[in-house]
Amino acid sequence: MEIMLWWLITGTKGGFNRGRIINILLKRPYNANQLAQKLELDYKTVRHHIKILEDNNVITTSGENYGIMYFISPSMEENQKLFQEIWNEMKEIKR
């Protein structure tokens, strides 16, 4: 999980937005539209990042179609501390 999180957050162009999505979902679940509004990002951009996070077992879903809610996966919950370390370093790099 550590290598994957480093790659997802710091090793790719969209890593900062994926980190923002993870950070928000750690607080509570959201659907894609809510995430787009909260992050002030285009809906399609959010859907793209959600797919990457889903494919890498960082987030999970519940519901169907437009009612799908996104949650942090159990694996990600176990690695919250690791994510916070990576996220804090990423924010320092962005300054």
N, CA and C of each residue as an Amber inpcrd file, in Angstrom:
protein
   285
   0.8320000  -1.1990000   0.0000000   0.0000000   0.0000000   0.0000000
   0.8740000   1.2610000   0.0000000   1.9990000   1.2240000   0.6820000
   2.8400000   2.4180000   0.7610000   3.3330000   2.8610000  -0.6120000
   3.8660000   1.9380000  -1.3800000   4.3780000   2.2820000  -2.7170000
   3.2530000   2.8140000  -3.5960000   2.1080000   2.1480000  -3.5240000
   0.9710000   2.5650000  -4.3390000   0.5090000   3.9680000  -3.9570000
   0.4200000   4.2670000  -2.6640000  -0.0120000   5.6020000  -2.2390000
   0.9850000   6.6730000  -2.6580000   2.2730000   6.3840000  -2.5330000
   3.2690000   7.3610000  -2.9880000   3.0830000   7.6440000  -4.4760000
   2.8660000   6.5850000  -5.2560000   2.6830000   6.7680000  -6.6910000
   1.3990000   7.5350000  -6.9920000   0.2850000   7.1490000  -6.3430000
  -1.0090000   7.7980000  -6.6060000  -1.0240000   9.2720000  -6.2200000
  -0.3130000   9.6320000  -5.1560000  -0.3700000  10.9960000  -4.6300000
   0.7680000  11.8710000  -5.1450000   1.9740000  11.3480000  -5.1880000
   3.1110000  12.2030000  -5.5560000   3.7180000  11.8840000  -6.9130000
   3.4350000  10.7040000  -7.4400000   4.1200000  10.2700000  -8.6530000
   3.3930000  10.5420000  -9.9500000   2.2110000  11.1220000  -9.8750000
   1.4400000  11.3550000 -11.0980000   0.8810000  12.7680000 -11.1130000
   0.5300000  13.2270000 -12.2980000   0.0500000  14.5960000 -12.4780000
  -1.1920000  14.9170000 -11.6320000  -2.1310000  13.9970000 -11.5390000
  -3.3730000  14.2380000 -10.8110000  -3.3130000  13.8730000  -9.3390000
  -2.1340000  13.5920000  -8.8480000  -1.9820000  13.1300000  -7.4740000
  -2.5250000  14.0750000  -6.4180000  -2.3500000  15.3620000  -6.6320000
  -2.8160000  16.3250000  -5.6390000  -4.3390000  16.2520000  -5.5030000
  -5.0440000  16.1790000  -6.6210000  -6.5090000  16.0760000  -6.5560000
  -6.9580000  14.7430000  -5.9690000  -6.2290000  13.6640000  -6.2700000
  -6.5760000  12.3760000  -5.6500000  -6.3780000  12.4500000  -4.1410000
  -5.3250000  13.1110000  -3.7100000  -5.1040000  13.2930000  -2.2780000
  -6.2160000  14.0990000  -1.6360000  -6.6880000  15.1070000  -2.3360000
  -7.7990000  15.9130000  -1.8150000  -9.0590000  15.0630000  -1.6700000
  -9.3080000  14.2120000  -2.6490000 -10.4800000  13.3320000  -2.5900000
 -10.3690000  12.3850000  -1.3990000  -9.2240000  11.7500000  -1.2380000
  -9.0230000  10.8430000  -0.1060000  -9.2300000  11.5840000   1.1990000
  -8.6310000  12.7440000   1.3080000  -8.7180000  13.5360000   2.5390000
 -10.1730000  13.8460000   2.9000000 -10.9680000  14.2000000   1.9290000
 -12.3820000  14.5100000   2.1730000 -13.1580000  13.2460000   2.5480000
 -12.8770000  12.1400000   1.8480000 -13.6080000  10.9030000   2.1300000
 -13.2260000  10.2970000   3.4810000 -12.0880000  10.6820000   4.0120000
 -11.7230000  10.2200000   5.3540000 -12.6710000  10.7940000   6.4050000
 -13.2910000  11.9230000   6.0860000 -14.2130000  12.5630000   7.0300000
 -15.6200000  11.9850000   6.9340000 -16.0930000  11.7590000   5.6840000
 -17.4300000  11.1890000   5.4830000 -17.5930000  10.8320000   4.0140000
 -18.5480000   9.9540000   3.6960000 -18.7700000   9.5850000   2.2840000
 -19.4660000  10.6990000   1.4980000 -19.1950000  10.7180000   0.2140000
 -19.8060000  11.6760000  -0.7160000 -20.1110000  10.9630000  -2.0140000
 -21.0190000  11.5330000  -2.8300000 -21.1740000  11.0550000  -4.1990000
 -20.2880000  11.9250000  -5.0940000 -20.1740000  11.5620000  -6.3640000
 -19.2580000  12.2660000  -7.2670000 -19.6410000  13.7310000  -7.4450000
 -20.9220000  14.0240000  -7.5370000 -21.3580000  15.4050000  -7.6980000
 -20.9870000  16.2480000  -6.4680000 -21.2130000  15.6970000  -5.3000000
 -20.8590000  16.4150000  -4.0690000 -19.3590000  16.6630000  -4.0040000
 -18.5680000  15.6590000  -4.3890000 -17.1110000  15.8360000  -4.3940000
 -16.7010000  16.9360000  -5.3680000 -17.2940000  16.9300000  -6.5510000
 -16.9730000  17.9510000  -7.5470000 -17.2790000  19.3510000  -7.0130000
 -18.4160000  19.5010000  -6.3610000 -18.7800000  20.8040000  -5.7990000
 -17.8450000  21.1930000  -4.6630000 -17.5930000  20.2680000  -3.7680000
 -16.7560000  20.5620000  -2.6060000 -15.3260000  20.9180000  -3.0120000
 -14.8120000  20.2100000  -4.0100000 -13.4370000  20.4280000  -4.4570000
 -13.3190000  21.5040000  -5.5370000 -14.4800000  21.9850000  -6.0090000
 -14.5130000  22.9630000  -7.0970000 -13.7570000  22.4430000  -8.3180000
 -14.0710000  21.1880000  -8.6790000 -13.4920000  20.5320000  -9.8470000
 -14.6100000  20.1140000 -10.7890000 -14.2600000  19.9280000 -12.0370000
 -15.2050000  19.4240000 -13.0220000 -15.6260000  18.0010000 -12.6450000
 -16.9090000  17.6930000 -12.8340000 -17.4580000  16.3830000 -12.5100000
 -16.6750000  15.2640000 -13.2000000 -16.3400000  15.4320000 -14.4880000
 -15.6050000  14.4020000 -15.2210000 -14.2040000  14.1910000 -14.6500000
 -13.5920000  15.2560000 -14.1830000 -12.2750000  15.1510000 -13.5470000
 -12.3770000  14.3130000 -12.2770000 -13.3860000  14.5960000 -11.4800000
 -13.5920000  13.8420000 -10.2340000 -13.8430000  12.3750000 -10.5580000
 -14.6870000  12.1000000 -11.5490000 -14.9740000  10.7090000 -11.9300000
 -13.7050000   9.9890000 -12.3750000 -12.8410000  10.6790000 -13.0940000
 -11.5670000  10.0920000 -13.5300000 -10.7290000   9.6760000 -12.3190000
 -10.5890000  10.5730000 -11.3720000  -9.7680000  10.2810000 -10.1870000
 -10.4160000   9.2040000  -9.3180000 -11.7320000   9.2090000  -9.2300000
 -12.4470000   8.1780000  -8.4680000 -12.1620000   6.7960000  -9.0720000
 -12.1910000   6.7110000 -10.3890000 -11.9270000   5.4220000 -11.0400000
 -10.5330000   4.9200000 -10.7050000  -9.5500000   5.7940000 -10.7480000
  -8.1720000   5.4070000 -10.4110000  -8.0950000   4.9400000  -8.9570000
  -8.7410000   5.6790000  -8.0540000  -8.7200000   5.3020000  -6.6400000
  -9.4550000   3.9870000  -6.4090000 -10.5520000   3.7740000  -7.1170000
 -11.2860000   2.5010000  -7.0180000 -10.4280000   1.3460000  -7.5390000
  -9.8130000   1.5430000  -8.6970000  -8.9870000   0.5000000  -9.3130000
  -7.8260000   0.0870000  -8.4160000  -7.3960000   0.9830000  -7.5450000
  -6.2740000   0.7110000  -6.6500000  -6.7210000   0.4270000  -5.2210000
  -8.0030000   0.1300000  -5.0600000  -8.5740000  -0.2730000  -3.7600000
  -8.3640000   0.7470000  -2.6410000  -8.3890000   2.0190000  -3.0060000
  -8.2900000   3.0790000  -2.0020000  -9.6850000   3.4890000  -1.5430000
 -10.6360000   3.4520000  -2.4780000 -12.0220000   3.7610000  -2.1200000
 -12.9270000   2.6290000  -2.5640000 -14.1050000   2.6000000  -1.9870000
 -15.1190000   1.6090000  -2.3130000 -16.4510000   2.3320000  -2.4770000
 -17.4380000   1.6310000  -3.0110000 -18.7150000   2.2750000  -3.2900000
 -19.8760000   1.5450000  -2.6300000 -20.9790000   2.2610000  -2.5520000
 -22.2480000   1.6900000  -2.1290000 -23.3390000   2.4280000  -2.8950000
 -24.3240000   1.6990000  -3.3940000 -25.4040000   2.3080000  -4.1560000
 -25.2410000   2.0520000  -5.6410000 -26.1320000   2.6750000  -6.4190000
 -26.1300000   2.4790000  -7.8660000 -26.2950000   3.8070000  -8.5940000
 -25.8450000   3.8200000  -9.8530000 -25.9920000   4.9600000 -10.7560000
 -25.5940000   6.2790000 -10.1020000 -26.4740000   7.2850000 -10.1750000
 -26.1340000   8.5990000  -9.6280000 -26.1700000   8.6260000  -8.1040000
 -26.7030000   7.5680000  -7.4930000 -26.7620000   7.4950000  -6.0410000
 -25.5430000   6.8440000  -5.4150000 -24.5510000   6.5180000  -6.2250000
 -23.3550000   5.8580000  -5.6980000 -22.6370000   6.7900000  -4.7240000
 -22.3510000   6.2370000  -3.5550000 -21.5820000   6.9660000  -2.5460000
 -20.1950000   6.3360000  -2.4780000 -19.2010000   7.1690000  -2.2530000
 -17.8140000   6.7060000  -2.1880000 -17.3310000   6.7610000  -0.7470000
 -16.6740000   5.6780000  -0.3540000 -16.1570000   5.5090000   0.9990000
 -14.6790000   5.1310000   0.9250000 -13.9710000   5.3730000   1.9900000
 -12.5980000   4.9020000   2.1130000 -12.6430000   3.3760000   2.2910000
 -11.7810000   2.6620000   1.6020000 -11.7500000   1.2050000   1.7040000
 -11.1670000   0.7830000   3.0540000 -11.4630000  -0.4320000   3.4910000
 -10.8700000  -0.9220000   4.7450000  -9.3400000  -0.8770000   4.7160000
  -8.7470000  -1.1950000   3.5740000  -7.2910000  -1.1490000   3.4360000
  -6.7580000   0.2680000   3.6370000  -7.4720000   1.2420000   3.0800000
  -7.0620000   2.6390000   3.2420000  -7.2560000   3.0960000   4.6840000
  -8.3300000   2.6540000   5.3120000  -8.5580000   3.0040000   6.7150000
  -7.3970000   2.5460000   7.5770000  -6.8760000   1.3530000   7.2780000
  -5.7360000   0.8210000   8.0290000  -4.4670000   1.6270000   7.7890000
  -4.4280000   2.3590000   6.6870000  -3.2230000   3.1060000   6.3160000
  -3.4160000   4.6230000   6.3600000  -4.3390000   5.0850000   7.1860000
  -4.5950000   6.5250000   7.2910000  -3.3570000   7.3000000   7.7220000
  -2.6270000   6.7650000   8.6720000  -1.4220000   7.4530000   9.1630000
  -0.3960000   7.6040000   8.0420000  -0.2000000   6.5500000   7.2830000
   0.7160000   6.5980000   6.1470000   0.2540000   7.6470000   5.1400000
  -1.0540000   7.6490000   4.8220000  -1.5830000   8.6470000   3.8940000
  -1.3010000  10.0520000   4.4050000  -1.5480000  10.3020000   5.6830000
  -1.3370000  11.6460000   6.2500000   0.1170000  12.0760000   6.1150000
   1.0520000  11.1500000   6.3150000   2.4760000  11.4790000   6.1500000
   2.7690000  11.8740000   4.7040000   2.2560000  11.0980000   3.7620000
   2.4590000  11.3920000   2.3360000   1.7680000  12.7030000   1.9690000
   0.5480000  12.8890000   2.4380000  -0.2250000  14.0910000   2.1370000
   0.4660000  15.3380000   2.6770000   0.9640000  15.2700000   3.8940000
   1.6640000  16.4220000   4.4730000   2.9070000  16.7590000   3.6740000
   3.6340000  15.7540000   3.2280000   4.8100000  16.0010000   2.4050000
   4.4130000  16.6060000   1.0510000   3.3280000  16.0930000   0.4790000
   2.8420000  16.6190000  -0.8070000   2.4660000  18.0810000  -0.6860000
   1.7970000  18.4390000   0.3870000   1.3950000  19.8380000   0.5820000
   2.6290000  20.7280000   0.7150000   3.6740000  20.2330000   1.3360000
   4.9240000  21.0020000   1.4530000   5.5390000  21.2280000   0.0730000
   5.5070000  20.2130000  -0.7610000   6.0660000  20.3090000  -2.1160000
   5.2880000  21.3340000  -2.9270000   3.9500000  21.3800000  -2.7540000
   3.0910000  22.2800000  -3.5180000   3.2940000  23.7450000  -3.1450000
   3.8650000  24.0160000  -1.9860000   4.0600000  25.4190000  -1.5470000
   5.0640000  26.1180000  -2.3440000
